[in-house]
Amino acid sequence: MWAFIHKLGSPKWFYRISAKLQPWFWVAAAGLIVTGSLWGLAFAPADYQQGNSFRILYVHVPAAFLAQSIFVSMAIAGLVYMVWKIKVADMAAAVMAPLGAAMTFISLFSGAVWGVPTWGTWWMWDARLTSMLILLFLYLGVIALRGAFTSRDSASRAASVLAMVGVINIPIIKYSVDWWYTLHQPATFTITSRPAMPTEMWLPLLLMVLGFYSFFIALTLMRTRSEILRRESNKRWVRELVEEKQ
Amino acid sequence: MQVSDTAPVASAGVALGEPGGNLMVAITATLKRDLTLMLRRRGEMLNPLVFFALVITLFPIGISPDPELLALIAPGLLWVAALLAALLSLDSLFRSDYDDGSLEQLLLAPQPLAALSLAKVAVHWLLTGLPLALMAPVLGIMLALPAGSYLILALSLALGTASLSLIGAIGAALTVGLAKGGVLLSLLVLPLYIPVLIFGTGAVQAAVFGDGVTAHLAILGALLAGALIFAPWAIAASLRISING
C-alpha cells in the first residue's frame, strides 16, 4: 500500500497510471452526464410550484457540490504537498483551482438565472448565494497568489498555505453568513418549504452529480498529466516519451 | 564605557542564542523592539486613523446628511471603514523588517517563529486596532449612532480588530516577498474577514435595537480564540515561504 502511494507520488508513475485510469473516467462522465441531462430535461416531471424552471437544478446543484469539494481537495493536495513534498499533489492542486473557480461561477450564474423565474430578480443576497460568492473570491485569491510568485516552489507552498487557511475558514464563513441571513431575511419567498423530491426527480440529479464528479476527476487527471510534462520537460523520461511520439 | 554599553546586550544575546533559550525574553524583546520602532514612526501609526475618519466623512457626503438614515447604516459603515483601515496598515507589518533583513534574524532565532510573530501581531493590534476602536465612538457621534451603543462599538472593534490583525498577518506574511503585494493582500484577506464583520456589526446593531449583545461578543471572542490558536502557525509557515523564495 505505502509502496503504491510512493510510486504514485513520482510524476513518472503517476503519468503512467493516470493514462490507464483517465479513459474510464471520461467514459463514465460522458455517459452519466448525457443520461442525466436527457432524463432530467426531458423525462423528469415538472415541479408543481416552479414548472420547468426547476430543471436548472440539474446543473446548479452538481456545480455547487463540485465547487465546494474541489476547494477541499485542493487544500488536501496542498497539505500532502507541504507535509510529504509530493510534487504531483501540488500539480493537481494547481490545475484544480481554475476548475473550482469555474464551477463556482457556473453555480452562481445558474443560480442567478434560476432566480429570475422563482424570485423575480437576478441577484438576491441569499445566504447560499453569498457564501458561494465568497468562495469564488477565495478561489480567485489562491489563483492570484500562485500567479504572483516568480519562483514556482514558493508559489506552490504559498498557495497550499492559503488553501488550507481557506478550508478552515469556509465552514466559519458559511455558518456566519447563514446566521447573518436569518437575521436580515426579507420574508418574501420560500422555496425551502416544499415537499421532498420524488424519486423520478432526484435520480437524474444523482446521475448528474456523479457525472460531474467523474468529469472533475477525468479533467484533473488530464490537466495534471500535461502539468507533469510541462514541469518535468527537462527530465530524461519525458524526452524519451516525446521522441517516441515523433 | 564601551564594555558597559555592550555587556547587557551581549549577555542577552547569549541567553537568546541558546537552543530553546528563554522564550519569554525573546517575546518581550520582540514586543519592545516593535513598539519602539512603531512609536518612532508616529506618522505611519496615525495614517489608518486619518483614513478611518476620512472614509466615514465620505459617506454622509455620498449618501445623505439625514441623521435618521445615517443612524440606520452607521454600525455597518463604522465597521467596514475600520476593517479597511486595519487592512491598509497590514502591508507594513512585515515589510520594513523584510527590507532590512531583521525578519531573517527572526527566522533564525532558536525560539519558535510562531510565538515571535504573535508578538509582532500583538504590537500591530495595539497600535492600529485598539486606536481604531477607541476612535470609533467619536465617529459614531458624527454618524448619529444612537446613544448607548458606543461602548459596544468600541468593545466589538477592539475584539474584532485583534482577529483581523491575526488573519491579516497571514496574508501579509504570504505577500511580503512580492514587490507589489498590496492589492493582492486585500484580495486574499478580505474574504476571510467576513465572519468578523458579520458578528461585529451584529453586536453594534443589537446594541442599537436593545437586543442582547453578549452572544455577538462571545462569538467575536470565540473567533479571536480560534485565530490565536491557528494563525501564528500559518503566519510562521508563510514567513518561511516568503523568505526562502
Interface residues (C-beta under 8 A of the other chain):
Chain A: M82 I134 F137 L138 L140 G141 A144 L145 A148 F149 S151 D153 S154 R157 A158 V161 L162 M164 V165 G166 I168 N169 I172 I173 S176 V177 W179 W180 L183
Chain B: I170 L174 T175 G177 L178 G181 L184 L187 L188 L190 P191 L192 I194 P195 I198 F199 G202 L223 G226 F230 A234 A237 S238 I241 S242 N244 G245
